[in-house]
């Protein structure tokens, strides 16, 4: 295992515009770090630079305290698991897993020992004599992971390994990868565009956009205290409700704003430096709005669409001025399309973003976190 340090890492293909613009990131030994962001944000390019498949334009990359900028991939002490599995179709599972060690000149007894250990960990020991075409997608992915494990690398790199799997297999394989990390205590850098994968797997999440790190931290920190509008809209499913607002008054413990439908709201954030009349953005997550109007900030809306999830409903509503919001309702209660609905929220539930899109510090971020903020995710990663 090994710590990884990225210092002002840059990548440019034409010498003019940066695909990656000064990435600074510290990954601790044994940490599971997820690089997440929309397509084209640079996360896979960054992973390939760590692996050695892309050259580094500027900056320093260290693995285990050693600068590896100019080292070939084979000398970096890492293994990469690709999206496409990259298994040799004419080789059995055993031979696929053994291939890298055989090329490196390892002894047959050592190769077989490592294959058996990896196969047991991944529960594919009964598949060792099968060909890839005889396996399911999830089994092929586990073979690809096993091929990485047998090399006993200091660092594992995963490049969107679940994107080719169906929904059920994604959940199953995600649990397998989490279990594998606990067993091996390995350093893992994992790339995905799926924020649910990021929230449920990572010790640390690195949110990227347009070649820059927007925020890095634990899943809970990013969920409770998004650094800016991009992170707020990207982390969490459904996305945070974001509404333009105007500051009426501001202080160190509270900001009062006016919303487009003329409602006024108190927000428990540090508003020092904000002046009346400044345009800001108010944020509210769907599960922090309480149906029935019992909170201190009360609103009325009309139901446009109901999305049934069994344990909950997501209610897509229109405010009096037409602003669209999404709320999380009780799945046991029937809601009619077009019906009026009352809901409320506490000042501690709101987020506020300044004119430049940066978040103002919330004073009580842990008070409002629901037990199930991310649809389809594992609550233990994000629940307070």
Secondary structure, DSSP 8 states (H G I E B T S, - for coil): ---EEEEEEEEESSSSSEEEEEEEEEE-TT-EEEEE-STTSSHHHHHHHHHTSS--SEEEEEETTEE-TT--GGGTTEEEE-TT----TTSBHHHHHHHHHHHTT--HHHHHHHHHHHHHHHT-GGGTTSBGGGS-HHHHHHHHHHHHHTTT-SEEEEESTTTTS-HHHHHHHHHHHHHHHHHH--EEEEEES-HHHHHHH-SEEEEEETTEEEEEE-HHHHHHS-SBHHHHHHSSBS--EEEEEEEEEE-SS-EEEEETTS-EEEE-B--TT--TT-EEEEEE-GGGSEETS-SSEEEEEEEEEEEE-SSEEEEEEE-TT--EEEEEEETTS---TT-EEEEEE-GGG-EEE-TTSBB--BSSGGGG--TT-BTTS-GGGT--
